Amino acid sequence: MKKIELLLGASIAAVLVAPAAAQTTEPIAAQESPSPRPRADEANQGSGEIIVTARRVNERLDQVPASITAFSAEAIERANITRADDFVKLTPGVTIVASTTEAGDNQINIRGINGARDAESSVALVVDGILKTNTAGLNQQQGALRQIEILKGPQGALYGRNAAAGAIVVQTAKPTDRLSGSIGATVANAGTYEGQALLSGPLTERLGFVLAGNYRTTDGFFRNDFLKQNVVDNQEVWDVNGRLLFGDGTDTTIDLKARYGEVHGASIAFNAAFQLPAFGAVNPAFYEDVNAHRFVYYSNIRPTNDQRTIEASAKLDQALGAVRLVGWALYSDIKNDLTADGTSADFARYISAVQPAGQRTVNACFASTKALTGYPLSPPASIGQIPVPFLFAPANGSTFGPYSPTTCDGTQYQVRNQRDYSGEIRLQSDTAGPLSWQVGAYYLHIKRDVGVSLGGDTGNGVIKQLYNAPDSDNPTSQLFSDRFSTNVYAAFGSAEYKQNKFDATVALRYDIEERHVHNLVPVVTDPFTGGPINPGQTRGAIPDQQRTFRLLEPKISLRYEIADRTNLFANWGVGFKAGGFNNQGSAAVVAANFDDGVTPGTINAGVTINDVYRKERSSAWEAGIKGRLLGVNYNLAGYYTQVRDMQFFEFFVGSFGLLRVVSNIDRVDLKGGELNLDTRIIPGWTVFGAFNYTDSEIKKNSARPYTVGNKSPYTADYTINLGTQMEVPVRDGLHLVFRADYRITGPTWFATVQDQVRPTLFSALAPISALALPASFGDARFDRSRRDAFGVLDLRLGLEGAKWKVSAFANNFLDRNYVAEVIPAIEFGGSFIAPGARRLYGVELGYKF
């Protein structure tokens, strides 16, 4: 059935009209400009050519010695691109997991390098020449988008921090010469409504402004059956972006920007799927294929998520004779918190209490199970009158998964607040000639507070603070809370030589990151276990730690024009992402619960976690050819990347609660190829196709040695993009526009453990259970935790006049069910899975003035 859906989608996209113009199709000669380089915003208008800034200078897309996907203002408007997941799905070799746990949780994977959750991003975000320090804002609009470039491979030498996998370079609208603007509205199913507005114009002869805002609300695709509310993937988001631009195009340009945004909605849209084959022989639901899971939500705690973003920046561009001074400063403050149901019902954390203070929660647990006996849960879960601390139970017992409607699994509250200041100053050549250069320096200060609090559920909801006393309505039973401080210093430079048909670029950057962590957990007793509230406090307060991470990042790019507008290219670069600190006490939790195999209730898991994770380094090669043949634009490239100490997110669940950590995979090799094709069939009809294949392999992994030979997590084996855009004149000033985009994402593993058999906590519990089962009975096999290939077809049809448009659209037209993310909790014996977006259809209206 899945193969039929894939073939059907491909047939619709290829036969009806075929695929999508992500970049302009007919290159033309670069237009003459009095400045040494064409300006991206001017050269794009009406020329059919995209001018990009991939090497920090403006140049034609077909002359850049790298594989780049670029979206012009027209493509952005026609495809209704507003956020990161909109353009990622149109880009070969790039995938994204967005907002499955919380707003701002964006993990972008480019050619096998992924941004590990809770670590720094692997993809730099550069907006109007300013490097954003916190990519949590990617889930919000960055202003009125004018152009987007996705650069693949290490870009740190040119674009700075956290560009190990690539960079997203965005340009937003500049002030217009006269007062103008636009408004738009969208109405769609799932209670989805959206509005946008833009106003732009001059304030004085040399000063202009842009003011943009948007609002979006949706009920989401899923419903909480217990609460009888749409509180699973609902969301309300709004942003206001302002810009003042003084002296644009003159010797002195000053660019001031500010942004404010809020996101409110649900969090942690996960279900659990067990991967226990022996248990599955008794009940098949214990050994489930994640792709066949039917998502049902019934937690008794309403999940909430609140995010607030404040950003302000200033940029100066000053001509100084033969050189130009460019400097900018950025302030960013993003606060994020969430509440949700807990995960610990299976292991009796809230079913018995060492201290009387926890008895109130225990009583609530027994009362809720008795009241809900027989309430239907997703198999294999069930609710009996008595909660039991093991998966198998007598007829009157309960079999729990996480996020149950009872109070027995507790609550969770998480906080991630980050405030930072950054600045850059750069000198660059400003004269025509074969040689251009730039040198500069960068500074960044980050203060980040991260907390994860687990609490007992007395039936009175979640108190939104990290520590609550034992006699409160939401007594804290486990707490990770740390303050992370980071200072970043960098110096960089590059030189480009361009002569006739050949050009070469050499760039170098040196990064130093000084990181410090201070533990904020009070030394108090857990009322449920009698131990410390943080397992790392067995010897008292956790001491501060400090580490410095540094690396030299070179990059070399070459291009040679072998025929008219046909270029051979090659590049090599080093990627860098600093190491850091897990919440202090993480290593102690893993060691105490999984590692020794001697203490009752523990197993010899063969997993090693450290409170400090190492820096990530990569060496990436790419070579290819791009040009035009028989009216078809093409870009064919091959690449090889070796990653050392790849940072990877791991998730642990047990009687201790839950634990989120970052570990290192010692070495991962990535190699693959990419082909992009686009052409104009006739005036007004463009066709686009792209294919990417990535072969990934774990070569060494001291954290889990048995995973050697497995694939890089979060890396799709391949991606296929097909698309078309047709513009048909109806009469003067009126056009019919049709667009189709079809994206196939190949099979994807989300963890380093893939088809292996591993011991779980149930392996330790089986021998001491009433049935005295062998330990192997509780072992898990994760061969059914891989996401299958899936295809998503988006369609748009509209009428456009000179100043207005009306469009009908259907995203995921075939209503393909797929999994957005799978988070295996290996020692738990199962996975936490989140669903992908279902079909969204509606109407868009727009007017320009």
C-alpha positions in Angstrom: 0.0 0.0 0.0 2.8 2.4 0.8 4.5 1.7 -2.5 1.2 2.4 -4.3 0.9 5.7 -2.5 4.5 6.7 -3.5 3.9 5.7 -7.1 0.6 7.5 -7.2 2.1 10.7 -5.8 5.0 10.6 -8.2 2.6 10.0 -11.1 0.4 13.0 -10.1 3.4 15.3 -9.8 5.3 14.0 -12.9 2.4 13.4 -15.3 -0.2 16.1 -14.5 2.4 18.7 -14.9 5.6 17.8 -13.0 7.5 19.5 -10.2 8.5 22.8 -8.6 10.7 25.8 -9.5 12.8 26.4 -6.4 15.3 28.4 -8.3 15.1 30.4 -11.4 15.5 28.4 -14.6 17.0 30.6 -17.3 20.4 32.0 -16.3 21.3 35.3 -18.1 24.5 37.2 -18.1 25.2 39.2 -15.0 24.0 42.8 -15.3 26.5 45.6 -15.4 26.7 47.4 -12.0 28.8 50.4 -11.0 29.8 48.6 -7.8 32.4 45.8 -7.7 29.7 43.2 -7.2 26.0 43.1 -8.2 23.6 43.7 -5.3 21.5 40.7 -4.6 18.3 42.7 -4.1 18.7 44.6 -7.3 20.0 41.9 -9.6 17.1 39.6 -8.9 14.3 41.9 -9.9 12.9 40.9 -13.3 16.2 39.3 -14.5 15.3 35.6 -14.0 18.7 35.3 -12.3 19.5 34.7 -8.6 22.4 36.6 -7.1 23.6 34.8 -4.0 26.0 35.6 -1.1 27.4 32.1 -0.5 31.0 33.4 -0.3 30.0 36.7 1.5 30.1 38.5 -1.8 27.3 38.9 -4.4 27.6 36.6 -7.4 25.5 34.6 -9.8 24.2 31.3 -8.5 25.8 29.3 -11.4 29.2 30.7 -10.5 29.3 29.5 -6.9 31.6 26.5 -6.4 29.1 24.6 -4.2 25.7 23.0 -4.2 23.2 25.6 -3.2 19.4 25.7 -3.2 18.1 29.2 -3.5 14.6 30.6 -3.4 13.8 33.9 -5.1 11.1 36.3 -3.9 8.7 34.9 -6.6 9.3 31.3 -5.5 8.8 32.3 -1.8 5.5 33.8 -2.6 4.2 31.2 -5.0 5.1 28.3 -2.6 3.9 30.3 0.4 7.2 29.8 2.3 7.1 31.4 5.7 9.0 29.1 8.1 11.9 26.7 8.0 9.9 23.5 7.5 8.4 25.1 4.3 11.7 25.5 2.5 13.4 22.5 3.9 10.9 20.1 2.3 11.8 21.7 -1.1 15.5 21.2 -0.6 17.3 17.9 -1.6 19.5 16.3 1.1 17.9 18.3 3.9 15.3 17.2 6.4 13.9 18.8 9.6 12.2 17.7 12.8 10.3 20.7 14.0 8.4 21.4 17.3 7.6 17.7 18.2 8.5 18.4 21.8 8.3 22.2 22.0 8.3 25.4 20.0 11.7 26.2 18.8 12.9 22.6 18.8 14.2 22.6 15.3 16.6 19.8 14.2 17.9 20.3 10.7 19.8 17.5 9.1 22.0 18.4 6.0 23.6 15.4 4.3 23.8 13.3 7.4 24.9 16.0 10.0 22.1 16.6 12.5 21.6 19.3 15.1 21.3 17.2 18.3 18.4 18.2 20.6 19.8 20.1 23.7 23.1 20.8 21.9 23.9 23.7 19.7 22.5 23.8 16.2 24.6 22.5 13.3 23.2 25.0 10.9 23.9 28.7 11.0 21.0 31.1 10.5 22.1 34.4 8.9 19.4 37.1 8.4 20.3 40.3 6.5 24.0 39.6 7.1 23.6 39.0 10.9 24.3 35.6 12.5 21.4 34.6 14.7 22.8 33.0 17.9 19.6 31.1 18.8 17.9 29.1 16.1 14.9 28.4 18.4 13.4 31.3 16.5 13.2 29.4 13.2 9.7 28.3 14.1 8.7 31.9 13.8 8.8 34.3 10.8 12.0 36.2 10.3 10.2 39.1 8.6 9.0 39.6 5.0 11.2 37.0 3.2 12.8 38.1 0.0 15.4 35.4 -0.7 16.6 32.2 1.0 19.8 30.3 0.3 20.6 26.9 1.8 24.3 26.2 1.8 25.4 22.6 2.3 28.6 21.6 4.0 30.8 23.4 6.6 30.3 27.1 6.3 32.0 28.2 9.6 35.0 29.8 7.9 32.6 32.2 6.0 29.5 32.4 8.1 30.6 31.7 11.6 29.5 29.7 14.6 27.5 26.5 14.4 27.7 26.1 10.6 29.1 22.6 10.7 26.4 21.2 8.4 25.6 24.3 6.5 24.0 27.7 6.6 20.6 29.3 5.9 21.1 32.8 4.5 18.0 34.9 4.5 17.3 38.3 3.1 14.2 40.2 4.1 12.3 43.1 2.5 14.0 46.5 2.3 12.0 49.8 2.4 10.4 50.8 -0.9 10.7 54.2 -2.6 7.1 55.0 -2.0 4.5 53.9 0.6 3.3 50.4 -0.2 2.2 47.3 1.5 0.2 44.1 1.4 -2.3 42.1 3.4 -3.1 38.5 3.3 -5.4 36.0 5.0 -5.7 32.2 5.1 -8.6 30.0 6.2 -8.1 26.3 6.4 -9.4 23.1 8.0 -8.3 22.1 11.5 -9.5 25.5 12.8 -6.6 27.2 11.0 -6.6 30.9 10.4 -3.7 33.2 9.5 -3.2 36.9 8.7 -0.2 38.8 7.5 0.4 42.5 6.9 3.3 44.5 5.5 3.8 48.3 5.3 6.9 49.8 3.7 8.1 53.2 2.5 10.2 56.3 3.0 10.3 58.4 6.1 12.8 60.9 4.7 14.9 61.1 1.6 17.5 58.7 3.0 15.5 56.8 5.7 13.0 54.1 5.0 11.0 51.6 7.1 9.5 48.2 6.9 6.8 46.9 9.4 5.6 43.4 9.1 3.4 41.2 11.3 1.6 37.9 11.2 -0.8 35.9 13.3 -1.7 32.2 13.0 -3.8 29.9 15.1 -4.8 26.3 14.6 -6.6 23.6 16.6 -4.2 21.0 15.1 -5.0 17.6 13.7 -5.3 15.6 17.0 -7.6 15.6 20.0 -7.1 14.6 23.6 -9.8 12.1 24.1 -9.7 12.2 27.9 -9.8 16.0 28.2 -12.1 16.2 25.2 -10.0 19.2 23.8 -7.8 19.9 20.9 -4.7 20.3 23.0 -2.3 18.0 21.3 -0.8 20.1 18.4 -2.8 23.3 18.7 -0.8 26.5 18.4 -1.2 30.3 18.4 1.7 32.3 17.2 2.3 36.0 16.3 5.2 38.1 15.4 6.0 41.8 14.7 9.1 42.7 12.8 10.3 46.3 12.2 13.2 47.7 10.2 14.7 51.1 9.7 17.2 51.5 6.9 19.3 54.7 6.5 21.3 55.5 3.4 20.8 52.2 1.5 23.3 52.0 -1.3 25.4 55.0 -0.2 28.7 55.2 1.5 27.1 55.0 4.9 24.3 52.5 5.5 22.7 52.0 8.9 20.3 49.1 9.4 18.2 48.8 12.6 15.9 45.9 13.2 13.7 44.6 16.0 11.4 41.6 16.4 8.9 40.4 19.0 7.1 37.2 18.9 5.0 34.8 21.0 4.1 31.1 20.6 1.4 29.4 22.8 0.2 25.9 22.3 0.8 22.3 23.2 4.0 20.3 23.8 5.4 16.8 23.6 3.0 15.3 21.0 4.3 11.8 21.6 2.8 8.3 21.9 4.8 5.3 23.1 5.5 2.1 21.1 7.1 -0.9 22.7 9.7 -3.0 21.0 9.7 -6.2 23.2 9.5 -9.3 20.9 9.0 -11.8 23.7 6.2 -9.8 25.3 4.9 -9.4 21.7 4.5 -13.2 21.5 1.9 -12.8 24.3 0.4 -9.5 23.0 1.5 -8.2 19.6 1.1 -4.6 20.8 4.3 -5.0 22.8 6.3 -5.4 19.5 4.9 -2.6 17.3 6.0 -1.2 14.0 6.2 2.6 14.6 4.9 3.2 11.1 1.7 1.4 11.8 1.0 3.1 15.1 -2.5 4.7 15.5 -2.0 7.9 17.5 -4.3 8.3 20.4 -3.9 11.0 23.2 -5.5 10.8 26.6 -3.1 12.4 29.2 -4.8 13.9 32.2 -2.4 16.9 32.2 -3.0 19.4 29.5 0.3 20.0 27.7 1.3 23.6 27.4 4.1 25.5 25.7 4.9 29.2 25.9 7.7 30.9 24.0 8.6 34.6 23.9 11.2 36.1 21.6 12.8 39.6 21.7 15.5 40.5 19.2 17.1 43.8 18.3 20.1 44.5 16.0 22.1 47.3 14.5 24.3 47.1 11.4 26.7 49.6 9.9 28.1 49.5 6.4 30.7 52.3 5.9 32.8 52.9 2.8 36.4 53.9 3.6 38.0 54.5 0.2 39.4 51.2 -1.1 37.9 49.2 1.9 34.5 48.9 3.5 33.8 48.6 7.2 30.9 46.4 8.2 29.9 45.9 11.8 26.8 44.7 13.6 25.5 44.0 17.1 22.6 41.7 18.1 20.6 41.2 21.3 18.5 38.1 21.6 16.3 36.9 24.5 14.2 33.8 24.0 12.2 32.3 26.9 10.6 28.9 26.6 8.8 26.6 29.0 6.5 23.6 28.8 4.3 21.4 31.0 3.2 17.9 30.2 2.2 14.6 31.6 4.9 12.3 32.9 6.5 9.0 31.7 7.2 7.0 34.9 4.1 5.0 35.6 5.6 1.6 34.6 8.3 1.8 37.2 6.3 2.7 40.3 7.9 6.0 41.1 4.6 7.5 42.1 2.9 4.4 43.3 4.8 4.1 46.6 6.6 6.8 48.7 9.4 6.6 51.2 8.4 9.7 53.0 4.8 10.5 54.2 5.0 13.7 52.2 4.6 11.7 49.0 1.6 9.8 50.2 -0.8 12.4 48.9 0.4 11.6 45.4 0.2 7.9 46.0 -3.4 8.1 47.2 -4.3 10.2 44.1 -2.7 7.5 41.9 -4.8 4.7 43.5 -7.9 6.8 43.4 -7.5 7.7 39.7 -6.9 4.1 38.7 -9.9 2.9 40.6 -12.1 5.6 39.0 -10.8 4.9 35.5 -10.8 1.1 35.6 -11.8 0.0 32.1 -11.0 3.3 30.4 -9.8 2.3 26.9 -6.1 2.9 26.3 -3.9 2.1 23.3 -2.8 -1.5 23.5 -1.0 -2.9 25.4 -1.9 -0.4 28.1 -4.8 -0.9 30.4 -6.2 0.5 33.7 -7.2 -1.8 36.5 -8.1 -0.9 40.1 -4.6 -1.5 41.3 -1.5 0.2 39.7 1.4 -2.3 39.6 5.2 -1.6 39.2 5.6 -4.0 36.3 4.3 -4.5 32.8 2.6 -7.8 33.5 -0.2 -7.7 36.1 -3.1 -9.8 37.5 -6.5 -9.2 36.1 -7.2 -6.3 38.5 -3.9 -4.6 37.9 -2.9 -1.8 35.4 -0.5 -1.9 32.5 0.7 1.7 31.9 2.5 3.4 29.2 3.6 7.1 29.6 1.1 10.0 29.4 -1.8 8.1 30.9 -5.1 9.6 32.1 -4.3 8.5 35.6 -2.1 10.5 38.0 0.3 7.6 38.4 2.9 8.9 35.9 3.4 12.3 37.5 4.1 15.6 35.7 6.9 17.4 34.0 7.9 21.0 33.7 10.8 22.1 31.5 12.5 25.5 31.1 15.0 26.7 28.5 15.7 30.5 28.6 18.6 32.0 26.7 19.8 35.6 26.6 22.8 36.6 24.5 24.7 39.5 23.1 26.9 39.2 20.0 28.8 41.4 17.6 31.0 41.3 14.6 33.3 43.8 12.8 34.7 43.2 9.4 36.9 45.0 6.9 36.5 44.1 3.2 37.9 45.2 -0.1 35.7 47.6 -2.0 37.3 48.0 -5.4 37.0 46.2 -8.7 39.8 43.7 -9.6 40.6 40.0 -9.6 41.4 39.9 -5.8 39.0 40.6 -3.0 39.4 40.0 0.7 38.0 40.4 4.1 39.1 40.1 7.7 37.2 40.4 10.9 36.5 39.4 14.5 33.4 38.1 16.4 32.3 38.0 20.0 29.3 36.3 21.7 28.1 36.0 25.3 25.4 33.5 26.2 23.5 33.0 29.4 21.3 29.9 29.3 19.1 28.4 32.1 17.9 24.9 31.5 15.7 22.9 33.9 13.7 19.7 33.8 11.5 19.0 36.8 9.4 15.9 37.5 6.6 16.1 40.0 4.0 14.1 41.7 0.5 14.5 40.3 -2.2 15.0 43.0 -4.8 15.9 40.4 -4.4 19.6 40.9 -2.3 20.4 37.7 1.2 21.6 37.3 2.8 24.4 39.2 5.1 26.3 36.7 8.2 26.4 38.8 11.2 24.1 38.9 11.0 23.2 42.6 7.9 22.6 44.7 7.9 21.5 48.3 6.8 18.0 49.3 3.5 19.2 50.8 2.5 21.2 47.7 0.0 20.3 45.0 2.8 19.3 42.7 5.7 18.0 44.8 9.0 17.8 43.0 10.6 14.3 42.8 13.5 14.9 40.5 15.2 18.0 39.3 17.9 18.9 36.8 18.6 22.7 36.7 21.7 24.4 35.5 22.9 27.8 34.4 25.3 27.7 31.4 27.5 30.7 30.5 29.5 30.9 27.3 31.9 33.4 25.9 32.9 33.0 22.2 35.8 34.7 20.5 36.6 34.3 16.8 38.9 35.8 14.2 38.4 35.2 10.5 39.5 36.1 7.0 39.1 35.1 3.4 40.5 36.0 0.0 39.0 35.3 -3.4 40.9 35.4 -6.7 38.9 35.7 -9.9 40.5 35.7 -13.3 38.8 34.9 -16.6 37.3 31.4 -16.2 38.9 30.5 -12.9 38.4 31.6 -9.4 39.5 30.3 -6.0 38.6 31.2 -2.4 40.6 30.5 0.7 38.9 31.2 4.1 40.1 30.7 7.7 38.4 31.1 11.0 39.6 30.4 14.6 36.9 29.8 17.2 37.4 29.8 21.0 34.4 28.9 23.2 34.7 29.1 27.0 31.8 27.4 28.7 30.9 27.3 32.4 28.1 25.5 34.2 26.6 26.2 37.6 24.2 23.7 39.2 21.0 25.3 40.6 19.4 22.3 42.3 18.8 22.6 46.1 20.2 19.8 48.2 16.9 18.3 49.4 15.3 14.9 49.7 13.0 13.3 47.2 9.8 12.5 49.1 9.2 9.4 46.9 12.5 7.6 47.0 14.3 9.1 50.0 17.4 9.9 48.0 18.6 13.3 46.7 16.4 15.2 44.4 19.2 15.1 41.8 21.1 11.7 41.6 24.3 13.6 41.1 24.1 15.0 44.7 24.9 11.7 46.5 28.0 13.4 47.8 26.5 16.8 48.3 26.2 19.9 46.1 27.4 19.5 42.5 30.5 21.7 41.9 30.8 24.1 39.0 32.6 23.0 35.9 34.4 24.9 33.1 35.8 23.9 29.7 37.3 25.6 26.7 36.8 24.3 23.2 38.7 25.7 20.2 39.3 24.8 16.6 40.9 26.2 13.4 38.4 26.0 10.5 39.8 26.4 6.9 37.7 26.3 3.7 38.9 26.2 0.1 36.7 26.6 -3.0 37.7 26.3 -6.7 35.8 26.8 -9.9 36.8 26.4 -13.5 34.6 27.3 -16.5 35.2 24.5 -19.1 32.6 25.9 -21.5 30.2 28.7 -21.7 28.3 28.7 -18.4 29.5 25.2 -17.6 31.6 25.0 -14.4 33.6 22.4 -12.7 33.8 23.1 -8.9 35.3 21.6 -5.8 35.5 22.7 -2.2 36.8 21.4 1.2 36.1 22.7 4.6 36.3 21.9 8.3 33.2 22.0 10.5 33.1 22.7 14.2 30.6 22.6 17.0 31.8 23.2 20.6 31.2 20.6 23.3 29.3 21.4 26.4 27.6 20.2 29.5 24.6 17.9 30.1 22.5 18.7 33.1 24.8 17.9 36.0 24.0 14.5 37.5 23.2 12.8 34.2 26.1 10.4 34.2 25.2 9.4 37.8 21.7 8.5 36.7 22.8 6.3 33.8 25.5 4.6 35.9 23.2 3.9 38.8 20.3 2.6 36.8 21.7 0.9 33.7 25.4 0.2 33.9 26.4 -2.3 36.6 24.3 -5.3 35.9 24.8 -6.4 39.5 22.5 -4.2 41.6 18.9 -5.6 41.6 16.9 -3.7 39.0 19.9 -2.7 36.9 21.3 -4.2 33.7 24.6 -4.3 31.9 23.4 -1.9 29.2 26.7 -1.1 27.7 26.1 2.6 27.5 28.3 5.4 28.7 27.1 9.0 29.3 29.3 11.9 30.5 28.2 15.2 32.1 30.6 16.8 29.6 30.2 16.0 25.9 33.1 16.6 23.4 33.3 19.1 20.5 32.2 17.9 17.1 34.7 18.2 14.1 34.1 17.4 10.5 36.1 17.4 7.3 33.9 17.7 4.2 34.8 17.4 0.5 32.5 18.2 -2.5 33.1 18.1 -6.2 30.8 18.6 -9.1 29.7 20.2 -12.3 26.9 22.7 -13.0 25.7 24.3 -16.2 23.1 24.2 -18.9 22.6 21.4 -21.5 19.8 21.3 -24.1 17.8 23.9 -22.2 18.1 22.1 -18.9 20.0 23.6 -16.0 21.8 21.0 -13.9 24.0 20.6 -10.9 25.6 17.3 -10.2 27.8 16.8 -7.1 29.4 14.1 -5.0 30.5 14.6 -1.4 32.4 12.8 1.4 32.3 13.9 5.0 34.1 12.4 8.0 32.7 13.5 11.4 34.6 13.1 14.6 32.6 13.1 17.9 29.3 13.7 16.3 26.9 15.1 18.9 23.7 13.0 19.4 20.6 13.2 21.6 19.8 10.3 23.9 16.7 9.7 26.0 16.4 7.5 29.1 13.3 6.5 31.0 12.9 4.5 34.2 12.0 4.5 37.8 14.2 7.6 38.2 11.9 9.5 35.8 13.3 10.8 32.5 16.7 12.0 31.3 17.7 14.0 28.2 21.4 14.0 27.4 23.9 14.7 24.5 26.4 12.0 23.8 29.2 11.7 21.2 29.6 9.2 18.3 33.3 8.9 17.9 33.3 8.7 14.1 30.7 8.8 11.3 31.4 8.6 7.6 29.0 10.3 5.1 29.2 10.0 1.4 26.7 10.6 -1.3 25.6 12.4 -4.5 23.1 15.0 -5.5 21.5 15.9 -8.8 19.4 19.1 -9.5 17.6 19.7 -12.8 15.3 22.4 -13.9 14.1 23.8 -17.2 11.4 25.9 -18.8 9.2 23.8 -21.1 7.5 26.9 -22.6 7.2 30.4 -21.3 5.3 30.2 -18.0 5.9 26.5 -17.4 8.9 25.4 -15.4 9.8 22.0 -14.2 12.2 21.0 -11.4 13.6 17.7 -10.1 16.3 16.8 -7.5 17.7 13.7 -6.0 20.0 13.2 -3.1 21.5 9.9 -1.8 23.5 9.7 1.5 25.3 6.6 2.6 26.1 7.0 6.3 28.0 4.6 8.6 29.0 4.7 12.2 32.7 3.7 12.3 33.3 4.0 16.0 31.0 4.7 19.0 32.5 4.3 22.5 29.1 5.4 24.0 27.5 2.3 22.5 30.2 0.1 20.9 27.8 -2.4 19.4 26.3 0.2 17.1 29.4 0.3 14.8 28.2 -0.3 11.2 24.8 1.4 11.7 23.6 4.5 9.9 23.9 8.1 11.1 20.8 8.9 13.2 18.2 11.3 11.7 19.7 10.8 8.2 17.3 9.8 5.4 18.8 7.4 2.9 17.6 9.6 0.1 15.3 12.5 -0.8 13.5 13.1 -4.1 12.0 16.4 -5.0 9.7 16.8 -8.0 7.7 19.9 -8.9 6.3 22.2 -11.4 4.9 25.7 -11.7 2.6 26.9 -14.5 1.5 30.5 -15.1 -1.2 30.8 -17.8 -2.4 34.3 -19.0 -6.2 34.6 -18.8 -6.3 38.1 -20.0 -4.3 41.3 -19.6 -3.1 41.5 -16.0 -4.7 38.3 -14.9 -2.9 34.9 -14.6 -3.9 31.4 -13.6 -1.0 29.9 -11.5 -0.6 26.2 -10.7 2.1 24.7 -8.5 2.8 21.1 -7.4 5.5 19.9 -5.1 6.1 16.3 -4.3 8.7 15.2 -1.7 9.8 11.7 -1.0 11.9 11.1 2.1 13.7 7.9 2.3 14.0 5.4 5.2 15.3 7.0 8.4 16.8 5.7 11.7 16.6 8.1 14.6 19.0 6.4 17.0 22.4 4.7 16.9 20.7 1.5 18.1 18.9 0.1 15.1 18.2 -3.6 14.5 20.1 -4.8 17.6 18.7 -6.7 20.5 19.4 -4.9 23.8 18.7 -5.5 27.5 16.1 -3.3 29.1 14.8 -2.5 32.6 12.3 -5.3 32.0 15.3 -7.7 31.5 16.2 -7.0 35.1 12.6 -7.2 36.4 11.7 -10.5 34.6 13.7 -12.8 36.9 12.4 -11.3 40.1 8.8 -11.2 38.9 6.1 -13.6 40.1 6.6 -15.6 36.9 10.4 -15.8 37.4 11.0 -15.3 33.7 14.5 -15.4 32.1 16.2 -12.0 31.7 16.2 -12.3 27.9 12.4 -12.2 28.1 12.7 -8.4 28.7 15.2 -7.7 25.9 14.2 -5.3 23.2 14.8 -5.4 19.4 14.6 -2.1 17.6 14.2 -3.2 14.0 10.7 -1.8 13.9 11.7 1.7 15.0 12.9 2.8 11.6 10.7 5.3 9.8 9.7 4.0 6.3 10.0 6.1 3.2 7.0 8.4 2.6 5.9 10.9 0.1 4.0 14.2 0.5 2.3 16.1 -2.3 1.4 19.8 -2.0 -0.9 21.5 -4.6 -1.7 25.1 -5.2 -4.1 26.7 -7.7 -4.9 30.4 -7.9 -5.7 33.5 -9.8 -3.4 36.5 -9.7 -4.2 40.1 -10.7 -1.9 43.1 -10.7 -2.6 43.8 -7.1 -4.5 40.8 -5.8 -4.5 37.0 -5.6 -6.8 34.2 -4.5 -5.5 30.7 -4.2 -6.7 27.3 -3.1 -4.2 24.9 -1.6 -3.8 21.4 -0.2 -0.7 20.5 1.8 -0.3 16.7 2.0 -3.0 16.4 -0.6 -3.0 12.5 -0.4 -3.3 12.7 3.5 -0.3 10.5 3.9 0.2 9.2 7.4 3.8 9.3 8.5 5.9 9.6 11.6 7.6 12.9 12.2 10.1 11.7 14.8 11.0 8.5 16.6 12.9 8.8 19.9 14.0 5.3 21.0 14.5 5.0 24.8 16.7 1.9 24.5 16.8 0.8 28.1 13.0 1.4 28.4 12.4 -1.1 25.6 10.4 1.2 23.4 10.2 4.5 21.4 8.4 7.8 21.7 6.9 8.7 18.4 5.3 11.9 17.0 3.0 12.1 14.0 3.6 14.2 10.9 1.2 16.9 9.7 -2.0 15.6 8.1 -3.8 17.1 5.1 -4.4 20.9 5.4 -6.5 22.5 2.8 -7.9 26.0 2.5 -8.0 29.3 0.7 -5.6 32.3 0.7 -6.3 35.9 -0.2 -3.8 38.6 -0.8 -3.8 42.3 -1.8 -1.0 44.7 -2.6 -1.1 48.5 -2.5 
